[in-house]
């Protein structure tokens, strides 16, 4: 089970990012490949890829703003 995201978290796993959008981790990876607006992951070590929380929050704000103008 994924660790809860706190205000002090700086990076999210694919599972944590998926939880923010209520999608599976595979969808996060698909968005990474196919949606140019979706934040790019950061390779933090050989076997560890994360998304910056600030980038995810900015993406969320952009999506929310777009939904209010549509």
C-alpha positions in Angstrom: 0.0 0.0 0.0 1.2 3.5 -0.8 2.3 5.9 1.8 0.0 8.8 2.3 1.0 12.1 0.7 1.8 14.9 3.1 2.4 18.6 2.7 6.1 17.8 3.2 6.3 15.3 0.3 8.3 16.6 -2.6 7.9 13.6 -4.9 5.1 11.1 -5.7 5.3 7.5 -6.9 3.3 6.4 -9.8 0.8 4.9 -7.4 0.5 8.1 -5.4 0.1 10.2 -8.5 -2.6 7.8 -9.6 -4.4 8.1 -6.3 -4.6 11.9 -6.8 -6.4 11.4 -10.1 -8.3 8.2 -9.2 -6.6 6.2 -11.9 -4.3 3.2 -12.0 -0.5 3.6 -12.1 -0.5 2.4 -15.7 -2.7 5.4 -16.7 -0.1 7.7 -15.1 2.6 6.1 -17.3 0.3 6.4 -20.4 -0.3 10.0 -19.7 3.4 10.6 -19.4 3.9 9.1 -22.9 0.9 10.6 -24.6 -0.1 13.8 -22.9 2.5 16.6 -23.5 0.9 18.7 -20.7 1.3 16.0 -18.1 4.4 16.4 -15.9 7.5 14.5 -16.8 8.8 12.0 -14.2 12.2 12.4 -12.5 14.6 9.5 -12.3 15.8 9.7 -8.6 17.9 6.5 -8.8 18.4 3.4 -11.0 15.1 1.8 -10.1 13.1 4.8 -8.8 11.1 7.2 -10.8 9.0 9.9 -9.2 6.9 12.9 -10.1 7.5 16.3 -8.5 4.5 17.2 -6.3 4.8 20.9 -7.4 4.5 19.8 -11.1 1.5 17.6 -10.3 -0.2 20.4 -8.4 0.5 22.8 -11.3 -1.1 20.3 -13.7 -4.1 20.0 -11.5 -4.5 23.7 -11.3 -4.3 24.0 -15.1 -7.0 21.3 -15.5 -9.2 22.9 -13.0 -8.9 26.3 -14.6 -9.7 24.8 -18.0 -12.8 23.0 -16.7 -14.1 26.4 -15.4 -13.7 28.0 -18.8 -15.1 25.2 -20.9 
